[in-house]
Amino acid sequence: MKKLLLSLLMVSSTLAFSQVLKNENFNTFTVGNIGTDLTGVTAGQGGWFTFNQAGGTNGGNNNYQVVVEGGVYGNVFQFTGSDAAPITNASGGKFMWQNDLTTVWATRTAGNNIIEIEFDYFTGPTTASTNSFRLYIYSAEAAPRVLAGIGITKNATVSSVAYPNVVNGFGHWTSTPGTGTYSFGLGPNATTPISLTANTWVKLGFSFNVTTGQIRWKGPGFDASFSGSVDFPVTTAGTAPGEIDFIALAGTANTVASVSKFDNYLVKASNADTLLSIDDQALVSSEISAYPNPTKDSFVIDTNDLGLVNSISLTDINGRVVKNITFDGVSGSTNVDISDLNSGMYLLTVKTDNGVGTTKIIKN
């Protein structure tokens, strides 16, 4: 991520073509429980369904809540895991999803065959919990498969060393002992995982290429992909996405519940890799300007009549979201105060009615 962002010093916005399919910051939700039905039959706020597997503990509607984070985030989604270990490997999970992905995916522009998921994630305090919080893209099949996923385990042991907030990728491919869903370490080697800092907001993303079956994962300190090999072939090429789930799993030998927070959930369809990059919305990016740049205390965003500005975010070179501002459909030029930020380069993401644009901002 750092290498990608630093390259912005030498190039302007790169053109690629993607479209926003879903965009949720939870600010229009009523604070409190998202739903009232844990059987997955009746939708709650925003059309979100909630479901608790049998065999779990501390399972209630308050496991899925909208809370006030305050500051630049406003409302966020708070997900609570189990306070005990699962009875079996297929019990105790908690799931939240919407039912319209198949319909929305069918509206994408021809050629946009990569589905990309981005979101902000709060790591929370250090904990003994082994809860794992994940996002999965499931296939649109009678027996759904995990096409791609990303997960954060609150407390994981890798090569006999305990690490907090360990990030793993997930996908469906053939390996020993057979074909199924496998995890993918995203660190530089097998003994060094990606471990996120406690009490920090970060931006994470993953994608699935429907045509090739390639999976990609990006976030602070990692940019990885998997396209299969002779020994580990991918079996999902040509498979359409059908559902995206937020998932909380208890974790082996778990005894403590933990909480994770999510915000700025974004689903895109793209014809090339635009995940967490400046290639976020070509037609919009090319028409968005920010000035003065470099700047000292503030800058103005001009969308050049491309619609209302709904929100902006600033990400530092380590991939941390340092400012997030939501607007009530502001038109024309918008002033942004960054006097509270340290000097350096930031990635500016602007969400408008017509899509998402990204460019660089340098603060002196």
C-alpha positions in Angstrom: 0.0 0.0 0.0 2.8 2.4 0.9 4.5 1.8 -2.4 1.3 2.3 -4.3 0.6 5.6 -2.5 4.1 7.0 -2.9 3.9 6.4 -6.6 1.3 9.1 -6.7 4.1 11.6 -6.4 5.1 10.8 -9.9 1.8 10.1 -11.7 -1.6 11.7 -11.9 -4.8 9.8 -11.5 -4.7 6.5 -13.5 -7.7 5.7 -15.6 -9.7 2.5 -15.2 -13.4 1.8 -15.3 -15.5 0.8 -12.4 -19.0 1.4 -11.0 -20.4 1.5 -7.5 -22.9 -1.2 -6.8 -23.4 -0.7 -3.1 -22.3 2.1 -0.7 -23.2 2.1 3.0 -21.9 4.3 5.9 -24.8 3.5 8.3 -25.4 7.2 9.0 -29.1 7.0 8.0 -29.7 4.0 10.3 -31.4 4.4 13.7 -28.9 3.8 16.5 -29.6 0.3 18.1 -30.2 -3.2 16.8 -30.1 -3.6 13.0 -32.8 -6.4 13.1 -35.3 -8.2 15.1 -35.1 -11.7 13.5 -32.1 -14.0 14.0 -33.5 -16.7 11.7 -32.6 -14.8 8.5 -36.2 -14.5 7.3 -37.2 -10.9 8.0 -34.9 -8.1 7.0 -33.9 -5.3 9.4 -32.7 -1.8 8.8 -31.3 -1.2 5.3 -32.5 -4.6 4.1 -30.0 -6.4 6.2 -30.8 -10.0 7.3 -29.3 -11.5 10.5 -28.8 -15.2 11.4 -27.2 -17.0 14.3 -26.2 -20.6 13.9 -27.2 -23.1 16.5 -24.7 -23.9 19.2 -23.5 -20.3 19.8 -23.6 -18.3 23.0 -24.6 -14.8 23.9 -26.7 -14.7 20.8 -29.1 -11.8 20.6 -30.2 -9.0 18.2 -27.8 -6.7 20.0 -24.9 -8.7 18.4 -25.7 -6.6 15.3 -25.9 -2.9 16.2 -25.5 0.5 14.8 -23.6 2.7 17.3 -22.3 6.3 17.3 -18.6 6.2 16.8 -18.4 10.0 16.8 -15.8 12.2 15.1 -15.4 11.7 11.3 -17.2 8.3 11.2 -20.6 9.1 12.6 -22.7 5.9 12.8 -20.9 2.5 12.3 -21.8 -1.2 12.4 -20.8 -2.9 15.6 -20.5 -6.7 15.4 -20.2 -8.9 18.6 -18.8 -12.4 18.6 -19.4 -15.4 20.8 -18.1 -15.7 24.3 -17.4 -19.4 24.1 -15.9 -21.9 21.7 -18.1 -23.5 19.1 -19.6 -26.9 19.8 -18.6 -28.0 16.3 -16.7 -26.4 13.4 -20.1 -25.6 11.8 -21.8 -24.0 14.8 -22.0 -20.7 16.6 -21.4 -18.5 13.6 -23.2 -15.1 13.1 -24.1 -13.8 9.7 -25.4 -10.5 8.2 -26.2 -10.0 4.5 -28.5 -8.4 1.9 -30.5 -10.4 -0.7 -30.1 -8.1 -3.7 -26.5 -8.8 -4.9 -27.6 -11.0 -7.9 -30.0 -8.3 -9.1 -27.4 -5.5 -8.6 -24.6 -7.5 -10.2 -26.8 -7.9 -13.4 -26.9 -4.2 -13.8 -23.1 -3.7 -14.1 -21.5 -2.4 -17.3 -20.5 -5.0 -19.7 -16.9 -6.1 -19.1 -16.9 -5.1 -15.4 -16.4 -8.7 -14.3 -14.3 -8.0 -11.1 -16.3 -7.6 -7.9 -14.4 -5.5 -5.4 -15.2 -5.0 -1.7 -13.8 -2.2 0.4 -14.5 -1.2 4.0 -13.1 0.6 7.1 -12.4 -1.6 10.1 -11.7 -0.7 13.7 -9.3 -3.2 15.3 -10.4 -2.4 18.9 -8.4 -3.0 22.1 -6.1 -6.0 22.8 -8.1 -9.0 23.9 -7.8 -12.7 24.7 -10.7 -13.5 22.5 -10.1 -15.7 19.4 -13.2 -14.4 17.6 -12.7 -14.1 13.8 -14.6 -11.4 11.9 -14.9 -11.9 8.1 -16.5 -10.8 4.9 -17.2 -13.5 2.3 -18.4 -13.3 -1.3 -20.6 -16.4 -1.8 -21.4 -17.8 -5.3 -24.9 -17.6 -6.8 -25.3 -21.4 -6.8 -27.7 -23.8 -5.1 -24.8 -24.9 -2.9 -22.9 -21.6 -2.5 -19.1 -21.6 -2.4 -16.8 -19.0 -0.9 -15.5 -17.2 -4.0 -13.3 -14.8 -2.0 -13.0 -13.4 1.6 -11.0 -11.6 4.1 -10.9 -12.1 7.9 -9.4 -10.6 11.0 -8.7 -12.9 14.0 -8.6 -11.0 17.2 -5.9 -13.2 18.8 -4.1 -15.8 16.7 -1.0 -18.0 17.3 1.3 -18.3 14.3 4.5 -20.5 14.7 4.0 -20.5 18.5 3.8 -16.7 18.7 0.6 -14.9 19.6 -0.4 -11.9 17.4 -3.3 -9.5 17.6 -5.6 -8.7 14.7 -4.2 -11.2 12.2 -5.5 -10.8 8.6 -6.0 -13.7 6.3 -7.5 -14.2 2.9 -10.0 -16.9 1.9 -10.9 -18.6 -1.3 -12.2 -21.9 -2.8 -9.5 -24.0 -4.5 -8.1 -27.5 -4.6 -5.5 -28.5 -2.0 -4.8 -31.2 0.5 -7.1 -32.8 1.7 -9.4 -31.8 -1.2 -11.4 -29.0 -2.8 -13.0 -26.4 -0.4 -12.5 -23.1 1.4 -8.9 -22.4 2.5 -7.2 -19.5 4.3 -4.3 -17.6 2.7 -1.6 -16.0 4.8 -1.0 -12.4 3.6 2.3 -11.7 5.4 5.8 -11.8 3.8 6.4 -15.4 4.8 4.6 -18.3 6.5 5.8 -17.4 10.0 5.1 -13.6 9.8 1.4 -12.7 9.6 -0.2 -9.4 8.9 -0.9 -8.1 12.4 -2.9 -4.8 12.7 -2.3 -2.3 15.4 -4.9 -2.2 18.2 -7.4 0.7 18.5 -6.9 1.8 14.9 -9.2 2.4 11.9 -7.8 0.8 8.7 -9.1 0.3 5.2 -9.2 -3.2 3.8 -10.3 -4.7 0.5 -10.6 -7.9 -1.5 -11.8 -8.8 -4.9 -12.8 -11.7 -7.1 -12.4 -11.9 -10.9 -15.4 -13.8 -12.2 -13.7 -14.4 -15.6 -10.4 -15.8 -14.3 -11.1 -16.8 -10.7 -8.3 -14.6 -9.4 -8.6 -13.3 -5.8 -6.9 -10.2 -4.6 -6.4 -8.8 -1.0 -5.2 -5.3 -0.1 -4.6 -3.3 3.1 -1.9 -1.8 5.3 1.3 -3.7 4.6 -0.1 -6.2 2.1 -1.1 -6.5 -1.6 -1.5 -10.1 -2.5 -3.3 -12.2 -5.1 -4.0 -15.8 -5.9 -4.8 -17.2 -9.4 -4.2 -20.9 -8.7 -1.4 -23.2 -9.9 -0.8 -26.7 -11.1 -0.7 -28.0 -7.6 -3.5 -25.7 -6.2 -6.0 -25.0 -9.1 -8.8 -22.5 -8.7 -12.2 -24.0 -9.4 -14.4 -20.9 -9.4 -13.6 -19.2 -12.7 -16.8 -18.3 -14.5 -18.9 -18.3 -11.3 -21.1 -15.3 -10.6 -21.4 -13.8 -7.1 -24.6 -14.2 -5.2 -24.2 -12.8 -1.7 -21.8 -10.9 0.5 -21.8 -11.7 4.2 -20.4 -10.1 7.4 -19.5 -13.1 9.6 -18.4 -13.5 13.2 -16.9 -16.9 14.2 -16.2 -17.9 17.8 -12.7 -19.3 17.4 -11.1 -22.4 18.8 -10.9 -22.6 22.6 -12.5 -19.2 22.8 -13.8 -17.9 26.2 -14.2 -14.2 25.7 -16.5 -12.2 23.3 -15.0 -9.4 21.3 -16.4 -6.5 19.3 -15.5 -5.2 15.8 -16.6 -2.1 14.0 -17.1 -1.6 10.3 -17.9 1.5 8.2 -17.9 2.8 4.6 -18.8 -0.5 3.1 -18.3 -0.3 -0.7 -19.0 -2.8 -3.5 -17.8 -2.1 -7.0 -17.8 -3.8 -10.4 -14.6 -3.1 -12.4 -12.8 -4.1 -15.6 -9.4 -3.9 -13.9 -7.9 -3.9 -10.5 -9.0 -0.6 -8.8 -9.0 -2.0 -5.2 -7.9 0.6 -2.7 -6.2 2.5 -5.5 -6.4 5.7 -7.4 -8.2 3.8 -10.2 -11.4 4.0 -8.2 -13.8 5.7 -10.7 -12.1 6.8 -13.9 -14.9 8.9 -15.4 -15.3 10.7 -12.1 -11.6 10.9 -11.0 -10.7 12.7 -14.2 -13.2 15.4 -13.5 -12.4 16.0 -9.8 -9.8 18.6 -8.7 -8.5 19.6 -5.3 -6.7 22.9 -4.7 -4.4 24.4 -3.5 -2.3 21.3 -3.7 0.2 21.2 -1.9 -1.7 23.0 0.9 -1.1 23.9 4.6 -4.5 24.0 6.4 -7.3 23.3 3.9 -8.2 22.7 0.3 -11.3 22.9 -2.0 -12.8 20.0 -3.8 -14.4 20.8 -7.2 -16.5 18.1 -8.8 -17.0 20.0 -12.0 -20.8 19.5 -12.1 -20.5 15.7 -11.6 -23.2 15.6 -8.9 -23.5 16.0 -5.2 -20.6 15.2 -2.9 -21.8 12.6 -0.3 -18.6 12.0 1.6 -14.8 12.3 1.5 -12.0 10.3 3.2 -8.3 10.8 3.6 -5.9 7.8 4.0 -2.2 8.1 5.0 0.7 6.2 3.4 0.3 3.4 5.9 -3.3 2.8 4.8 -4.9 4.3 7.9 -8.1 6.3 7.4 -7.3 9.6 9.2 -10.3 11.7 8.2 -13.8 10.8 7.1 -16.5 13.5 6.5 -20.1 12.8 5.4 -22.0 15.5 3.6 -25.7 15.9 3.0 -25.4 16.1 -0.8 -23.2 19.2 -1.2 -23.0 20.6 -4.7 -20.2 22.6 -6.3 -17.0 23.4 -4.5 -16.5 21.9 -1.0 -13.9 23.2 1.5 -12.0 20.6 3.6 -10.1 21.5 6.8 -6.9 19.4 7.3 -5.2 21.6 9.9 -5.3 18.8 12.4 -3.3 16.4 10.2 0.4 15.9 10.1 2.5 17.0 7.1 2.7 14.4 4.4 0.9 12.8 1.5 -2.7 11.5 1.7 -5.0 9.7 -0.6 -8.3 11.6 -1.1 -11.4 9.7 -1.9 -14.5 11.6 -3.0 -17.9 9.9 -3.2 -20.4 11.7 -5.5 -23.8 10.8 -6.9 -22.0 9.6 -10.0 -19.4 7.4 -8.4 -16.1 7.6 -6.6 -13.0 9.6 -7.4 -9.5 9.4 -5.9 -6.5 11.7 -6.1 -3.5 12.8 -3.9 -3.3 15.6 -1.5 0.1 16.9 -0.1 0.0 18.8 3.2 3.0 21.0 4.0 
